[in-house]
Amino acid sequence: MEDKRIIKKYPNRRLYDTVESKYITLADVRGLVLEGIAFCVRDQKTGEDITRSILLQIISEQEGCGEPIFSTDALTRIIRFYGDTVQGVASSFLEQSLSLFSEQQKRFHARINEAVKRNPLTAMTEITQHNLGLIKKMQDSFFKAAGLAGGQDGEAEEKDSDKNRG
């Protein structure tokens, strides 16, 4: 199994790629992310893992140019989660949502390629139905973790099952 690439951050704020044996920029680190190369950024002086900090810098730069992903409202809501009792649940939910989105994006591209060979409407319908099922499962687990298991839909399902029993 291949180890993560080590990037060292020096006190002069320069980043050094230990594999390439050269100084790199945040744009180069972004390139590693886009290529799917696993890496870890370490403070050269303390040895502390500062990967998250570097990734946040990259996101900040990307948000500043072009069309941002995060609206002001979304950022405000994320900030409000810090220190709240649902911080862990929110973090898990966001991580699962991004994983689901990435997975669906890969499937979407694969299905689009398949659609060229067959009816594109059928492929889009299948993707939509699959996505709705995954979103429903994720939502149910989020509500369950937040102590809101079932919600209104759950109550309606219980009433329906009670009717079927009686």
VEXNUBA-580424 format. One record per residue (C-alpha): residue number from 0; residue in one letter; chain; x, y negated, z negated. Coordinates in nm, 4 decimals. Example, Ala and Ser with C-alpha at 12.3 -4.5 7.8 and 13.67 -1.06 7.14 Angstrom:
! VEXNUBA-580424
+-----+---------+--------+----------+----------+----------+
: num : residuo : cadena :       px :       py :       pz :
+-----+---------+--------+----------+----------+----------+
:   0 :       A :      A :   1.2300 :   0.4500 :  -0.7800 :
:   1 :       S :      A :   1.3670 :   0.1060 :  -0.7140 :
+-----+---------+--------+----------+----------+----------+
! end
This chain:
! VEXNUBA-580424
+-----+---------+--------+----------+----------+----------+
: num : residuo : cadena :       px :       py :       pz :
+-----+---------+--------+----------+----------+----------+
:   0 :       M :      A :   0.0000 :   0.0000 :   0.0000 :
:   1 :       E :      A :   0.1332 :  -0.3382 :   0.0995 :
:   2 :       D :      A :   0.1927 :  -0.6008 :  -0.1703 :
:   3 :       K :      A :   0.0590 :  -0.9530 :  -0.1518 :
:   4 :       R :      A :   0.2768 :  -1.2115 :   0.0148 :
:   5 :       I :      A :   0.4278 :  -1.4461 :  -0.2433 :
:   6 :       I :      A :   0.4217 :  -1.8195 :  -0.1829 :
:   7 :       K :      A :   0.6217 :  -2.0271 :  -0.4308 :
:   8 :       K :      A :   0.5234 :  -2.3823 :  -0.5159 :
:   9 :       Y :      A :   0.8165 :  -2.5955 :  -0.6210 :
:  10 :       P :      A :   0.8038 :  -2.9019 :  -0.8501 :
:  11 :       N :      A :   0.8430 :  -3.1247 :  -0.5419 :
:  12 :       R :      A :   0.5019 :  -2.9859 :  -0.4328 :
:  13 :       R :      A :   0.6517 :  -2.7915 :  -0.1428 :
:  14 :       L :      A :   0.5340 :  -2.4395 :  -0.0667 :
:  15 :       Y :      A :   0.7850 :  -2.1678 :   0.0201 :
:  16 :       D :      A :   0.6831 :  -1.8480 :   0.2002 :
:  17 :       T :      A :   0.9078 :  -1.5699 :   0.0671 :
:  18 :       V :      A :   0.8329 :  -1.3394 :   0.3624 :
:  19 :       E :      A :   0.9085 :  -1.5939 :   0.6352 :
:  20 :       S :      A :   1.1850 :  -1.7554 :   0.4250 :
:  21 :       K :      A :   1.0704 :  -2.1066 :   0.5074 :
:  22 :       Y :      A :   0.8730 :  -2.3974 :   0.3710 :
:  23 :       I :      A :   0.5099 :  -2.4042 :   0.4786 :
:  24 :       T :      A :   0.2175 :  -2.6466 :   0.4637 :
:  25 :       L :      A :  -0.1388 :  -2.6108 :   0.3403 :
:  26 :       A :      A :  -0.2351 :  -2.5662 :   0.7063 :
:  27 :       D :      A :  -0.0037 :  -2.2629 :   0.7190 :
:  28 :       V :      A :  -0.1648 :  -2.1212 :   0.4030 :
:  29 :       R :      A :  -0.5057 :  -2.1747 :   0.5647 :
:  30 :       G :      A :  -0.3743 :  -1.9785 :   0.8617 :
:  31 :       L :      A :  -0.2881 :  -1.6881 :   0.6308 :
:  32 :       V :      A :  -0.6452 :  -1.6947 :   0.4989 :
:  33 :       L :      A :  -0.7902 :  -1.6961 :   0.8508 :
:  34 :       E :      A :  -0.5637 :  -1.4057 :   0.9499 :
:  35 :       G :      A :  -0.6768 :  -1.2067 :   0.6462 :
:  36 :       I :      A :  -0.3274 :  -1.1866 :   0.4986 :
:  37 :       A :      A :  -0.3292 :  -1.1280 :   0.1221 :
:  38 :       F :      A :  -0.1111 :  -1.3715 :  -0.0690 :
:  39 :       C :      A :  -0.0500 :  -1.5173 :  -0.4110 :
:  40 :       V :      A :   0.0771 :  -1.8682 :  -0.4812 :
:  41 :       R :      A :   0.3001 :  -1.8895 :  -0.7877 :
:  42 :       D :      A :   0.4387 :  -2.1935 :  -0.9629 :
:  43 :       Q :      A :   0.8136 :  -2.1495 :  -0.9182 :
:  44 :       K :      A :   0.8943 :  -2.2907 :  -1.2617 :
:  45 :       T :      A :   0.6352 :  -2.1096 :  -1.4789 :
:  46 :       G :      A :   0.5432 :  -1.8102 :  -1.2611 :
:  47 :       E :      A :   0.1758 :  -1.8973 :  -1.3118 :
:  48 :       D :      A :  -0.0681 :  -1.7838 :  -1.0408 :
:  49 :       I :      A :  -0.2011 :  -2.1079 :  -0.8860 :
:  50 :       T :      A :  -0.3674 :  -1.9519 :  -0.5816 :
:  51 :       R :      A :  -0.7146 :  -2.0836 :  -0.6730 :
:  52 :       S :      A :  -0.5797 :  -2.4372 :  -0.7052 :
:  53 :       I :      A :  -0.4192 :  -2.4188 :  -0.3601 :
:  54 :       L :      A :  -0.7355 :  -2.2739 :  -0.2069 :
:  55 :       L :      A :  -0.9396 :  -2.5554 :  -0.3626 :
:  56 :       Q :      A :  -0.6965 :  -2.8072 :  -0.2072 :
:  57 :       I :      A :  -0.7519 :  -2.6467 :   0.1334 :
:  58 :       I :      A :  -1.1298 :  -2.6589 :   0.0885 :
:  59 :       S :      A :  -1.1061 :  -3.0232 :  -0.0176 :
:  60 :       E :      A :  -0.9057 :  -3.1096 :   0.2947 :
:  61 :       Q :      A :  -1.1465 :  -2.9185 :   0.5186 :
:  62 :       E :      A :  -1.4468 :  -3.0893 :   0.3598 :
:  63 :       G :      A :  -1.2878 :  -3.4288 :   0.4270 :
:  64 :       C :      A :  -1.2559 :  -3.3809 :   0.8000 :
:  65 :       G :      A :  -1.5294 :  -3.2798 :   1.0385 :
:  66 :       E :      A :  -1.8670 :  -3.1568 :   0.9219 :
:  67 :       P :      A :  -1.8564 :  -3.0400 :   0.5585 :
:  68 :       I :      A :  -2.0044 :  -2.7116 :   0.4408 :
:  69 :       F :      A :  -2.1005 :  -2.8443 :   0.0981 :
:  70 :       S :      A :  -2.3488 :  -3.1290 :   0.0724 :
:  71 :       T :      A :  -2.3223 :  -3.3752 :  -0.2160 :
:  72 :       D :      A :  -2.6301 :  -3.2115 :  -0.3670 :
:  73 :       A :      A :  -2.4740 :  -2.8633 :  -0.3457 :
:  74 :       L :      A :  -2.1513 :  -2.9838 :  -0.5089 :
:  75 :       T :      A :  -2.3491 :  -3.1577 :  -0.7839 :
:  76 :       R :      A :  -2.5400 :  -2.8379 :  -0.8560 :
:  77 :       I :      A :  -2.2212 :  -2.6315 :  -0.8656 :
:  78 :       I :      A :  -2.0621 :  -2.8759 :  -1.1124 :
:  79 :       R :      A :  -2.3703 :  -2.8478 :  -1.3357 :
:  80 :       F :      A :  -2.3202 :  -2.4702 :  -1.3623 :
:  81 :       Y :      A :  -1.9878 :  -2.5197 :  -1.5442 :
:  82 :       G :      A :  -2.0368 :  -2.4729 :  -1.9164 :
:  83 :       D :      A :  -2.3999 :  -2.3657 :  -1.8707 :
:  84 :       T :      A :  -2.5186 :  -2.0287 :  -1.9995 :
:  85 :       V :      A :  -2.5765 :  -1.9145 :  -1.6400 :
:  86 :       Q :      A :  -2.2205 :  -1.9950 :  -1.5246 :
:  87 :       G :      A :  -2.1260 :  -1.6266 :  -1.4991 :
:  88 :       V :      A :  -2.4492 :  -1.5358 :  -1.3224 :
:  89 :       A :      A :  -2.4130 :  -1.8312 :  -1.0827 :
:  90 :       S :      A :  -2.0536 :  -1.7358 :  -1.0062 :
:  91 :       S :      A :  -2.1511 :  -1.3758 :  -0.9377 :
:  92 :       F :      A :  -2.4483 :  -1.4855 :  -0.7268 :
:  93 :       L :      A :  -2.2330 :  -1.7202 :  -0.5146 :
:  94 :       E :      A :  -1.9670 :  -1.4528 :  -0.4672 :
:  95 :       Q :      A :  -2.2257 :  -1.1922 :  -0.3661 :
:  96 :       S :      A :  -2.3955 :  -1.4414 :  -0.1346 :
:  97 :       L :      A :  -2.0685 :  -1.5212 :   0.0416 :
:  98 :       S :      A :  -1.9838 :  -1.1514 :   0.0718 :
:  99 :       L :      A :  -2.3277 :  -1.0819 :   0.2134 :
: 100 :       F :      A :  -2.2969 :  -1.3741 :   0.4535 :
: 101 :       S :      A :  -1.9539 :  -1.2562 :   0.5744 :
: 102 :       E :      A :  -2.0788 :  -0.9009 :   0.6178 :
: 103 :       Q :      A :  -2.3832 :  -1.0209 :   0.8072 :
: 104 :       Q :      A :  -2.1699 :  -1.2446 :   1.0269 :
: 105 :       K :      A :  -1.9561 :  -0.9427 :   1.1253 :
: 106 :       R :      A :  -2.2667 :  -0.7334 :   1.1924 :
: 107 :       F :      A :  -2.4246 :  -1.0170 :   1.3868 :
: 108 :       H :      A :  -2.1232 :  -1.0429 :   1.6181 :
: 109 :       A :      A :  -2.1202 :  -0.6645 :   1.6658 :
: 110 :       R :      A :  -2.4936 :  -0.6601 :   1.7392 :
: 111 :       I :      A :  -2.4666 :  -0.9504 :   1.9817 :
: 112 :       N :      A :  -2.2084 :  -0.7491 :   2.1733 :
: 113 :       E :      A :  -2.4494 :  -0.4524 :   2.1712 :
: 114 :       A :      A :  -2.7351 :  -0.6772 :   2.2828 :
: 115 :       V :      A :  -2.5581 :  -0.7421 :   2.6086 :
: 116 :       K :      A :  -2.6051 :  -0.3744 :   2.6815 :
: 117 :       R :      A :  -2.9737 :  -0.3614 :   2.5771 :
: 118 :       N :      A :  -3.2722 :  -0.5813 :   2.4937 :
: 119 :       P :      A :  -3.1470 :  -0.8809 :   2.2878 :
: 120 :       L :      A :  -3.4857 :  -0.9328 :   2.1196 :
: 121 :       T :      A :  -3.4713 :  -0.5848 :   1.9666 :
: 122 :       A :      A :  -3.1238 :  -0.6508 :   1.8237 :
: 123 :       M :      A :  -3.2321 :  -0.9831 :   1.6694 :
: 124 :       T :      A :  -3.5410 :  -0.8217 :   1.5138 :
: 125 :       E :      A :  -3.3303 :  -0.5440 :   1.3593 :
: 126 :       I :      A :  -3.0799 :  -0.7952 :   1.2187 :
: 127 :       T :      A :  -3.3575 :  -1.0094 :   1.0710 :
: 128 :       Q :      A :  -3.5314 :  -0.7132 :   0.9066 :
: 129 :       H :      A :  -3.2031 :  -0.5854 :   0.7625 :
: 130 :       N :      A :  -3.1089 :  -0.9315 :   0.6310 :
: 131 :       L :      A :  -3.4479 :  -0.9793 :   0.4648 :
: 132 :       G :      A :  -3.4059 :  -0.6494 :   0.2820 :
: 133 :       L :      A :  -3.0576 :  -0.7409 :   0.1608 :
: 134 :       I :      A :  -3.1650 :  -1.0881 :   0.0506 :
: 135 :       K :      A :  -3.4596 :  -0.9407 :  -0.1406 :
: 136 :       K :      A :  -3.2302 :  -0.6942 :  -0.3213 :
: 137 :       M :      A :  -2.9807 :  -0.9681 :  -0.4076 :
: 138 :       Q :      A :  -3.2588 :  -1.1979 :  -0.5293 :
: 139 :       D :      A :  -3.4085 :  -0.9222 :  -0.7451 :
: 140 :       S :      A :  -3.0709 :  -0.8498 :  -0.9071 :
: 141 :       F :      A :  -3.0138 :  -1.2226 :  -0.9668 :
: 142 :       F :      A :  -3.3538 :  -1.2621 :  -1.1332 :
: 143 :       K :      A :  -3.2960 :  -0.9468 :  -1.3383 :
: 144 :       A :      A :  -2.9557 :  -1.0768 :  -1.4575 :
: 145 :       A :      A :  -3.1136 :  -1.4133 :  -1.5433 :
: 146 :       G :      A :  -3.3836 :  -1.2411 :  -1.7501 :
: 147 :       L :      A :  -3.6544 :  -1.3160 :  -1.4961 :
: 148 :       A :      A :  -3.6917 :  -0.9608 :  -1.3648 :
: 149 :       G :      A :  -3.9764 :  -0.9309 :  -1.1214 :
: 150 :       G :      A :  -4.1057 :  -1.2871 :  -1.1317 :
: 151 :       Q :      A :  -4.4432 :  -1.3422 :  -0.9692 :
: 152 :       D :      A :  -4.3839 :  -1.0767 :  -0.7036 :
: 153 :       G :      A :  -4.3084 :  -0.8230 :  -0.9783 :
: 154 :       E :      A :  -4.6317 :  -0.9107 :  -1.1588 :
: 155 :       A :      A :  -4.8289 :  -0.8651 :  -0.8377 :
: 156 :       E :      A :  -4.6615 :  -0.5276 :  -0.7793 :
: 157 :       E :      A :  -4.7465 :  -0.4188 :  -1.1366 :
: 158 :       K :      A :  -5.1114 :  -0.5174 :  -1.0878 :
: 159 :       D :      A :  -5.1242 :  -0.3251 :  -0.7598 :
: 160 :       S :      A :  -4.9742 :  -0.0148 :  -0.9187 :
: 161 :       D :      A :  -5.2137 :  -0.0451 :  -1.2150 :
: 162 :       K :      A :  -5.5078 :  -0.0557 :  -0.9703 :
: 163 :       N :      A :  -5.3773 :   0.2548 :  -0.7935 :
: 164 :       R :      A :  -5.3502 :   0.4416 :  -1.1263 :
: 165 :       G :      A :  -5.6993 :   0.3396 :  -1.2461 :
+-----+---------+--------+----------+----------+----------+
! end
